[in-house]
């Protein structure tokens, strides 16, 4: 064995790390699908709308 996974070409890693990376990718994919679905349906408050929002500065801020 040359120390690399023949399917991916990545170096061998312990099973716990591999499972964690697999789960992270799964969660990332699910979050992206939910985000796309909410944006497609026009649900208010999606991530794109929040990014465009101007910050609100209150009148009663303490001096710097």
Secondary structure, 3 states (H helix, E strand, C coil): CCCECCCCCCECCCHHHHHHHHHHHHHHHHHHHHHHHHHHHCCCCCHHHHHHCCCCCCCCCCCC
